[in-house]
Amino acid sequence: MPKNTSLIFQISGMATTLIYDRIALRDCVAEGKSVFEWKDAKAKAEISALMEEVFRG
């Protein structure tokens, strides 16, 4: 793939990581914070797992 191709075009397939509809995700966005600045460990773990899958394969 060409070097100037954006990341979105380099990702193929679907993610297998599950992200649940958690109130914590809504609350942290409403407060202007990331899930990593919030107190819900499960929400942090889900987003961390998704990031790991997307960026490390």
C-alpha positions, 0 to 999 in steps of 0.5 A: 500500500502507498505510504500516503494512504490514510489509516482508514484504508489500511484497516481491513476486516471488522474488529472482533472486540466488543464495546458495550453501550455503557453509561460511563462512556456517555458520562465521560464524553459529557464531562469532556474527558476520555474514558481513560480519565474516568472511573469505570474500569470495564469501559477503560478495558474495552476501549483499551482492547479495541485500541490494541486490536486496531493499532497492533493487529 
